[in-house]
Amino acid sequence: MEASLPEEVLQPLLQASDLSYSLEGCLKFLLESSKTDSGRSDLASKCILPSILRLLQLLPYPSSRHYLNLSMKVLRNLCAGEVSNQNSFVDHDGSVIVSELLDSAIAERITDFETVRFGLQVLANVVVFGEKRQRDVWLRFFPERFLSIAKIRRRETCDPLCMILYTCFDGSSEIASALCSSEGLTIIAETLRTSSSVGSVEDYWLKLLVARICVEDYYFPKLFSKLYKVETVLHAENEKFTSEQAFLLRMVSDIANERIRKVSIPKDTTCSILGLFKQSVDLFDFVSGERSELPTGSTIVDVMGYSLVIIRDACAGGSLEELNKDNKDSGDTVELLLSSGLIELLLDLLRKLDPPTTIKKALNQSPTSSSSSSSFKPCPYRGFRRDIVSVIGNCAYRRKEVQDEIRERDGLVLMLQQCVTDDENPFLREWGLWCVRNLLEGNPENQEVVAELEIKGSVDVPQLREIGLRVEIDPKTARPKLVNDT
C-alpha cells in the first residue's frame, strides 16, 4: 500500500507520526494526536489535512475501505473546532473529495453506512460557525446527495445528517429558504421516515429542525403532506394516515409542551392540526377503542391523541388579553380555533363517551339505572377524556365567550361530572376542577346556574370546596349563589 503512494503524500504523514513505517500505524498515531486542541493545532501547522484529503483521492474504494475510514476519522478530528483546518478543507476541495467517496459508498449493493457516517461527521465539523464553509458543503450536497443519505435507514447516518442540515439552516437565510422549499422538505420527510423506523422523538438534531420548521415557522402542513403514502391508493380507513405522520405529530407535541409560553405555534399550523383531529374522529370506530396510553401503536389513534394534546398546549397560557400583551398571534390562534367550532366538537365528544368509572359504578348500583349506557363509546386511549377536558379548561380561562358558550350549550353539568376520578383517565379530576374553576371565574351567570343545581340536588359537587367556593342564599334575592370561601 505504502509503495503505491506518491512520496509527497506519504512523507508528511510519516514525519508527523513520529516516523511510523506503516500507513496504518501512521493514521492511528494521527487519529490519537488529533483528539486534543493542541494536537489539532500542531497538525494544522504541519499542513497535514491536505495530505489526508489527497490520500482519500488516491486510495481505491472499496478495496482500501479500512484505510479510507481511518483517514476519514483523522479528517473528522482535524476539523473539530480548528478553524484553520476547516478552511483548509474548503480550499482543497474537501467537499468534492468526500462527496465522491460517499457516492461510492451509497452505490454499494448494501450501502456502506459506516463510511457514510464518517463522511457526515467530517462535514458536520466543517460547517460549524462558518457561512462560507456551510455554503461550500451545501452547494455540493443539496439536494440529491442529501436526499440519498436521508433514505439510508440507519440512525448512525441520520443524526449527523440532521446536524449538518440544522447548522446550515441556522447559519444562512438563503440555505434556510432552500431547506423549506419542496426539495428541502422532501429531505426532512425522509429523515423523519428514518427516525420513525430506527430512532426516537428525542433525536436531538432532528427535533431542533422540526422545532424551527413546524413550531417556530409555518411549514408543518407541507411537511405533513410529504409523509402521505404516494405509491398506493388509500382505501382503508386505518390507512388514512401514516405512522410517520403520527411520529411527526408526536415530536411537535413534545416540542410544543416544552415551549409553552415561550413560543406560539403558528395559527395556520394549529388550524391544520385541528383539521387532522376532526378527520381522525370522523374516521375512527370508537367501538374498537384502544385503552393504552399514547403512543398506542395505532396510527389513527396516535394522530387523534397528539393532535388533541397540541391543541391543548396551543390554548394554554392565559386569556386573550394576556396573550395579546406579548404575542398577538397567540390570541388569534385560540380565537381561530374557537371560531372553527372547537367547543361544540369537544362537548359533543364528551357526551358520547362512557361516563367516568366513578359515575359508572354509581349508575350500576342505582335501581333506576338502565342499559342505555351501552350506547356510549369507550375512550380510544387512556387519557382521551382528560385531554378533552384540559382543552376546554384552557380555552375557558378568562374567556367569557367560551364560558357563556358552554352554558348555552347545556355543558355546565357535563363539565361538573368530570370532577371525579376515572380509571381510564389519570388526573381527570384535577383537570376537571381546573376547568370548572375557569368556567365560574368572573361569570355570575355560570355561578348562578351551578348554585341552583346544587341547591336543587341536581348535581353533587363537593369538589367546589376544593377550589374555594361554596353555595349560600342571597338574602336580598333569596336565590342561591356561589361565593369565594378562601
N, C-alpha and C positions, 0 to 999 in steps of 0.2 A: 504493500500500500504506500509506504513512505517513498519507495523508489519511483513510483509513478507520478509523484507530485513535484511541481517546479520548486527549485531551491528558494526562490524569492518568496514563496508562500510558506514553506515549511520552516525555514531558518528563523524568522521572527518568533514563531510559536515555540520552537525548541529552546531558543535563547531565553524567552520569557518564562519557560517552565523549568528552569534550573537544569538545562541540558539533559532533559529526558530523551532517551534514544528510541522511543516508540510513539507513534501518533496517539495511541490510546492513553499512554501514560502522560503525554503532554496535555491532552484535553482534560484528563481527570485533575491534573495539577491546576490548570487554568480555571476549571469549574470550582475547585475549592478556594482558590485565591480570589475569585470574583464574588464571593459571598459577603465580603465586607466592603464598607465605603472606601477604606484606604486601599484595599486590593483593586477595586474597580478604578480608582483614580490612578494608581500606579500603572495598571494595564492600559488605561487611556493614554498616558504619557508615552507608552511604547507602541502606540498605534496598532494594537492587537486586533481590534474589531474589523478593520478592512481585510486582514488575513483570514479571519474566521468566515467572513462573507465569501471571500474567494474560494475557500475550502468547500463551502456549500455548493458553489458552482461546479467545482471540479469532481467531487465525489459522485459516482454513479448511483442512481436510485433504481431499484430497491436493494441492490447487492451490498451497498455500503450503509444501509439504514442505521446500523449501530453507531457508526462514526458520525453520521449526519445528525442523529438525535443528541449525541454528546455535544456536538458543535452548536446545535440549537440551544441546548441548556446553558452553555457558556455564553452564547449571544444574549439569551434572556437575562442572565445575571449581569452582564456588562451594561445592559440598558436600564437596569433597575436604579432609577434616581440619579444617574450620571449623565448630565446634560451633554457633555462633550461626546460621549458615546452615542447618545440618541441622535445628535446632529450628524455625527459621522455615518450613522446608519442611513440617514436620508441622503447624504452627499454621495454615498457609494451605492445607491440604488438598492438598498436593503429590501424595500417593499417588493420590488420586481423579483429579486432572488428568492425571497421567502414565498411569494405567491406562486412561483413556478414549481417550487418543491411541494407546496400544498396541493397544487393541481395534480401532481403525480400521485400524491398520497390518496387523494379523493378518488382518482380514476382507478385505483386498485380494485380487483374483483370484490374483495372485502376491504372496505375503507380502512386505511391505516390511521385510526383515530389518535394513536399516540403521537405520531409525527405532526398531525394537525394540531393537537393540543399544545405541543411545544412551540409550534409556529405562532399560534394565537397568543401564547404567553409572551413571546418576543414582542409582538405587535402591541399588546396591552401595555407593556413597559415603555414602548417608544412613544405612544400617543399621550401619555400623562403630561399635563401642563405644557402644551406646545401646539398652537394652532397650525403652524407650518407643518409639523410632523403629523398632526391629525389629518390635515388635508392631503398629504402625500399618501398615507395609508388608505384614506377614504377613496381617492381617485383610482387607486389600483384595485380595490376590492368591491366597491359598490357599483351595481347591485348584485351582479352574477355570482361573484365568489362568496360574498356574504350569504347569499341565498343557498348556495351549495353546502356551505358549512352549517347553516341553520338546520338543514334537513338531515344532518347526522344525528341520530337519536342516541346521543351519549351526553351525560351530564358533564363529563370531563371537557368536552368541547363547547357546550352551551354556556357555561359560566364565563370563561374568558371572552367568548364572542360577545356576550351581553355587556361585559366590562368595556370592551372596545367601542361598541355601539353607544353606550351611555356616555363615556368620556368624550367621544367625538360630538355627540349631540349636545352635551353640556358646554362644550368649548367653542362652538361655532353656530351662529344663527343660520348660516347657509346650509350646513350639514343637518341642523335640526329640521329645516324645511324639507330637505330631501328624505329624511327618515320618516316624516309624517306624510309623505306622498304615497300614492298607491303602491309603488315598488317597495318603499321603505316599510310600510305597514305589512306587506306580504312577508318580509323578512322577520318582523317581530311576531307575526302569526305563526311562522314556522318554529321560532324559538319557544313559543307557548305550547305548540304541539309537542315539542321535545321535552320541555319541562313537565308537562302534564303526564307524559308517559314514563319519564325516568327521574324527575326531580320532585320539587315540592313548591308550595306557595311561598316558602321562605327563601327561595333563591334570591340572594341579595341584589345582584346587578339587574336581573330581570324585573324584580319588584320596583327598583328605582326607575327603570324605564317605563313600566306601566303607570307608576305614580305620576310621572311627568306628562305622559301622553293621555292618560284616561282620567286622572283625578285633577291635575293642575291645568290640563288643557282639555279640548273637547273632541278628541278623536276616538272615544270609546265606541260609538255606533259603527264607525267604519272598520275599526279593528275587530269588533264582534262579528260583523258580517263576513270578514275574511275567514272566519272559523266555521262557517257553514259547510256542510258536505257539498261538493260540487260534482263528484264523479257519479253519483247515483241520484235518481229522482226520489224524493222523500215521499213516503206514502203512509207509514205507520205513525201513530200519534207520538210514540215514545222516541221517534227519530226526528221530531221537530227541531230539537236542539242537539248539540254535540257535547261530548264530555269536555272538550277543550273550551267550549263556551262557558260551561259551568265552572271550569277551572279559572277562567279569566274573571268571572263574577266573584268567585271566592277570593281571589287575590285583591280585586278592587274593594271588596268588603273589608278585608283586613286593613288595607291602607286607609280607607275612609274612617274606620273605627279608631285607628291610631292617631288620626289627624283631626279629630272633632274639634271645632272652634279654631283650628289653625289654618285650614284651607277649606273652601266650599266647592263641592262638586258642581261643575257647570250645569245650568238648568236644562240644557239640551240632553246632556248625559242622563240626568235624573229622570226626565220625562221618557227617554228611551228605555230606561230600566223599569219604569212603571208600566210601559207597554209590554215588556217581557214578562212582568209579573202577571198582567192581565191575560196574556196568551197562555202562560203555563196553567193558570187557574181554569181557563176555558177548556184546555186540553186534558187536564188530569182527571182520572177517575178516582174520586175520593173514597170510593168503596174499598179500593185496594191500597189504602194509605199505608205508608211505611211508619214505623214507630221509633226508628233510631234517630240520633241527633245528627245535625249537619257535620260533615258531608255524609249523605246517606248511601251513596253509590248509585242512586237513581238520578239520571241526568235531569229529568224534568222536575223532580222534587228539589234538587240542588239549585236549579235555576230559579224556582219559585222562592226557596228559602233565602238564598243570598240576595236576590233582588229585594225582598222584603226588608232584610237587615240593612241594606244600603239605603233604602228609603227611610228607615228609622233614623239612621245617622245623619242623613241629609236634612231631616226635620228637627234634629236636636240643636240645642244651643241657645234658645231664647225666643222671645216674642219677635214679631215683625219689626217693632220699633227698635228693640235692642240690636237686632241683626243689622238694621239699616245704618246704625252708628258706625259700624266697622266695614260692612260689605253689603252694598245694596243688592247685589246679585243673589246673596243668600236668601234674603226676604223674597225676592222674585221667584226663586226656585220653589219655596214652600207654597207660595200663592198659586203658582202654576200647577203644582200637584193637586192642590185643593180644588182648583177650577176644573181639573180633569176628572172629578168625581171620586177622589180617593176615599173620603169619609164614607160615602154611600156604599162603595165597594167593600170596605172593611167591615162595616156594620152588617152588611148582608152575609158576608162570610162567617162572622161570629154567630149569627142567628142559625146558620145551617150546621154548625159544628156540634158534636156531642157536648153536653154540659160538662163542666169541670167535675172531676171524680167526687169531690166533696158534695156537690149538689146532686150528682147522680145517685150516690149512696142514700141521701136523704129522700129522694124521689122513690127509690126502690123500696124503702121502708114505709112509705106512705100508703095507707089503704086506698087512697083515691088515685094512685098512680096508674097510668095506662101504658100500653105498649107502643104508644106513639113515638117514644124516643128512638125506636128503630129507624125512623126516617132521618135521624140526624147522621151527619157524616163524621168519620174519625179524622183526627189531625193527620196530615200527610207526613209529619215528622215531629219528634219531641221538641216542643218549644214553639210550634206554629201559632197557637193561640196567644202565648206570651208575646210573641213578636208583633202580632196584630195589635194587641193592647198597647204595647210600647210605642208603636207608630201613632196611634190615636192620642195617647198621653202626651207625646212630644208636640203634636200638632195643636193640642188644646192649650198648651202653655201660654197664657196671657193673649190668646187669640179669641176674642169674644164671638167672632163669626163662626168659629168651629164649635165653641161651647153651645151657641144657640142652635146650630145645625143638628147637633146630636140630640138636644132636647126636642127639637121639632120633628126629628125622625124617630121619636119614642125610644131613644137609645140610652137614656139615663139608667133605667132599671137594668138593662143589659150590661152596662158598664159596672154597676154596683155588684152584679153577680160574678164579676171577675176578681173580686177582692177575697178570694179563697185559695186554699192550696189545691193543687192539681198534680196527680202523679205523672201525667204526661207533659206537664209544662212547668219545669223548675222556675222559681221566682215569679210565678204568675201573680201571687198575692201582693208582692212588693210593687210590681208594675201596675197592678190594678189600683192600689192605694194612691200611687203617683198620678194615675190617670184621673181618678175621682177628685183628688185634690185640685188638679188643674181645671177640671170641669166646673168646680164650685167657686174657685177663687175669683172674686170680683164680679160674680154673676148672680145677683139677687134672684132672678127668675129660676135658675137651676137650683139654688139653695132652697127656695120655697117648695119646689116640686119634691125634692128629696125629703125635706122635713115633713111634708104632708104624707108621703109614702110611709115614713117610719111611724108617724103618729097613728095612721090607719092600720098599721101592721101589714101593709102590702109587701114590705121588704124588711128583713132583719139585717141591719148594717152596724153591728157593734164596732166594726173597724173604723167608723167615723171618729171614734175617740182617739184612735191611734194617729190620726192626722190633725188632732187638736180641735175637733168640732163636736158640738152637742146640740140636741134639739131642745128648744123651750118655746113656750107660748108667749107671743107678743101681747102684753096687757092692753095695748091700745086697739089692736085689730082682732085680738082673740084668734090669730092664725099662728100656726107653728112656723118657727124659723130656725135656721142654723146659726149658732154663734160660735165665735172663737173661744176655745176653752183653755188656751195656753197663756 
